[in-house]
Amino acid sequence: MAKPTTINGRPVDPAALEKCQERIGYRFANLNLLEAALTHASGAHHRLASNERMEFLGDAILGAVVCERLYHQFPEYLEGDLTKLKSVVVSRQTCAKISQALGLKEFLILGKGMTTNPVVPMSLLADVLESLIAAIYLDGGTEPASHFIDTYIGPEIELAATGEAEGNYKSLLQQFSQREHGVTPTYDLLDEKGPDHSKCFKITAQIGKQPFPPAWGRSKKESEQRAAHNAICSLRNEPIPYPSDDSSLLTNDNLASHSSPHKDGHLASDQ
């Protein structure tokens, strides 16, 4: 069967829809749902044709799945503790971060006024992730929607529990790498600066034989997360957030006037 050239009476790019489905790891039986999930109110011919209603449903589905995961994963936690974890895991910031890492802004259907702005609001990125969850649920039911949430939101649960919810980029890069290339990313230490009690580390992420822009951090763990973030942005053809020549990312106390000898090697744990 030929792929549709219009959805809901509108011209669409079949290649873009195909790429989006490959990116998120789910194939729609009803492409109308995918198109609706990607359509911002500014790009819809009326509000009911936008993703606003899907955002409402997706938010509820995300909350329910995460609550169930937290309930079973942390049997010793009281209600207040579970509530705090949930607020971090399903926050707008988390949804926007994952949406950005997935590169969903590439597929957004926006009005002319917004397409001229190179910066997509973080709130819009959060909305489209929730809408996508609803679209998957409406198309395939609870199982694929839960699988999508477990894949991309699941890593946030452990990070939130350990107070590291700001950095899930290593998990996302690993998911992308294993799904698209069948390999696990590696992290190589390129350089160190500073005294023993206050070192900084320069690390690069690598998929197969392809290295990505390195990043400095105050610990190996922080550097790996930043290097993974750089890699994700590089794969999306976006500006890297942690250029390795930007010493302002580190404190003056952590920067020494000399550098240690060059070191290479795979990093298994934090310094």
C-alpha positions, 0 to 999 in steps of 0.5 A: 500500500502506498504511503499517504501524501495527505493526512487530515487533508494536509500535505505531509512528508512521508519520509519525515513520518517514517524517520520519526517512527524509527527514531522513537522505536514505534510504528503507527497503524494510524498515522493520523495519530502521529501527525496529531501528536506532532501538531502544535496549535500554531500549525493546526487549522483549529485547536481541536486538530492540535496536540493539546488534547493528546497532551492532556491524556499523555500526561495522565498516562505518564503519571499512572505508569510512573506511579506504578513503577515507583510503587513496586520499585521502592516498597520502603518509601512512604507516600511523601517520598514517592510523591517527591520522586514522581514530581522529578521523574514526570516534570516538564524539565524531564519531558523536555530534556528527553524530547530534545534528546530524541530530536522531536523538534525536527518533526514538529508541525508549527505555524509560520510565526514559530518556524521562523524562530530557531529556538523551540520553547522547552514547554513545547518540547515537553508537550510533544513528548506527552502527546506522543505517549497518548498517540502510542496509547491510542494506536497500540494500547497500554503495552507499547505506551508503557514500553515507550515510557519505560525506555525513555522515562525509566532511567529517570527513576533511578537517577531521581532516587540517587539525586542525579536526575539532571543527567540521563544523557548516558542512558539515552545515548546507550539506548540510541547506540544499541538500537541503531548500531548494536553497540554500547558507547564507550568513554575515553579519558583524554586529559586531566587538570588540577591538583589531586584534591580538585581535578577536572577531567576531559572525556569523549564519548564514542560509538564504534569508531566514531568519537564525539566532541569531548567535555570537561567536568569536575568528576569523571561521572560529570564529564561522561554525562556532558560528553554523552550530551555533546554526542546526542547534540552532535548526532542531531546536528545541534550546537554542543552544550559543552565545548571542550575549549570553554574553561568557563564551565569549570571553576578557577580552583579546578583549573591548574596551570599545568596538565597531566600526561595524556591518558586514554582508557575506558571509564568504568566508574566515577573518580 
